[in-house]
């Protein structure tokens, strides 16, 4: 019984070995003449510096493709994107000098067309109105916090104003008291230019009280002002060349509250700005 079992086991091993031999023979027959020799694939035995012939490259590519399809391997990604020709074409991309000159010329023409239509005077007037109005609000609040008078004078000749902290409320500038000057702004002057008069009165400055020879308004410690009044602001261009009524601005101060309000001339009427 043991002898028959050993014979059966030997027969199974013999059959398995025969199958492997048969599969190996079939694979070798199917790849004969298709797998390129190592000398061709890896350049063994080739003279250095000599390029392959075009026909040889095509034949090698065909053999490689046939081998990949036979062996069931995935096709390799082409490396043509790293060719020198592609790198040279990438380096050649960009703008030429002629193209840059054309673009700059077009931009210059657009600027020449657009700039005359931009009214910079209105922006300058708005900036000055907000800056001067904020200074007056600060002066009124300072009078409340410091509990003494703050005197603001206006100089139409120099287009400026000064803020004097009158600590002893005597109306004079002492050596220990601060007196700071503020210009109206770039190209900004006192006056209404081509704009009509505002209900605040006839400009350019409507305050009647004079301090040191200049029209002035005084903010008291309770926040009130010495009198109601105001002044006009406009651009230098509106005064010298005439017209440009939309450059007109007005700042008005209320006597009871000391509140500063400003207006701008738009569409033929005075419009409240703040």
Long-range contacts (C-beta under 8 A, 24 or more apart in sequence): 30-70, 31-67, 31-70, 31-71, 34-63, 34-66, 34-67, 34-70, 35-63, 35-67, 36-60, 36-63, 36-64, 36-67, 119-246, 121-187, 121-235, 121-237, 121-238, 121-244, 121-247, 122-246, 122-247, 124-185, 124-186, 124-187, 124-188, 124-235, 124-247, 125-188, 125-233, 125-234, 125-235, 125-247, 125-248, 125-249, 125-264, 126-249, 126-264, 126-273, 127-185, 128-184, 128-185, 128-188, 128-233, 128-249, 129-233, 129-249, 129-251, 129-262, 129-264, 129-273, 130-262, 130-274, 131-185, 132-161, 132-182, 132-184, 132-185, 132-233, 132-251, 133-251, 133-260, 133-262, 133-274, 135-161, 135-163, 135-182, 136-251, 136-253, 136-260, 137-260, 139-163, 139-219, 140-219, 140-223, 140-225, 140-258, 140-259, 140-260, 142-219, 143-219, 143-220, 143-221, 143-223, 143-258, 144-221, 144-222, 144-223, 146-221, 147-221, 148-221, 149-218, 149-219, 149-220, 149-221, 150-218, 150-219, 151-211, 151-216, 151-217, 151-218, 151-219, 152-216, 152-217, 152-218, 152-219, 153-211, 153-212, 153-214, 153-215, 153-216, 154-190, 154-205, 154-207, 154-214, 154-215, 154-216, 154-231, 155-214, 156-190, 156-204, 156-205, 158-183, 159-183, 159-184, 159-188, 159-189, 159-190, 160-184, 166-218, 171-211, 173-212, 184-233, 187-235, 187-236, 187-237, 188-233, 188-234, 188-235, 188-236, 189-233, 189-234, 189-235, 189-236, 189-239, 190-231, 190-232, 190-233, 191-232, 191-233, 191-234, 191-238, 191-239, 192-232, 192-234, 192-248, 192-250, 192-265, 193-234, 193-235, 193-238, 193-239, 193-242, 193-243, 193-244, 193-245, 193-247, 193-248, 194-238, 194-242, 194-243, 194-244, 194-245, 194-247, 194-248, 195-232, 195-234, 195-245, 195-246, 195-247, 195-248, 195-265, 195-270, 196-245, 196-265, 198-230, 198-232, 198-250, 198-252, 198-263, 198-270, 199-270, 200-229, 200-230, 200-250, 200-252, 201-229, 201-230, 203-231, 203-232, 204-231, 204-232, 205-229, 205-230, 205-231, 205-232, 206-230, 206-231, 207-231, 217-253, 219-258, 220-258, 223-257, 223-258, 224-255, 224-256, 224-257, 224-258, 225-253, 225-254, 225-255, 225-257, 225-258, 226-255, 227-255, 228-252, 228-253, 228-254, 228-255, 229-253, 249-273
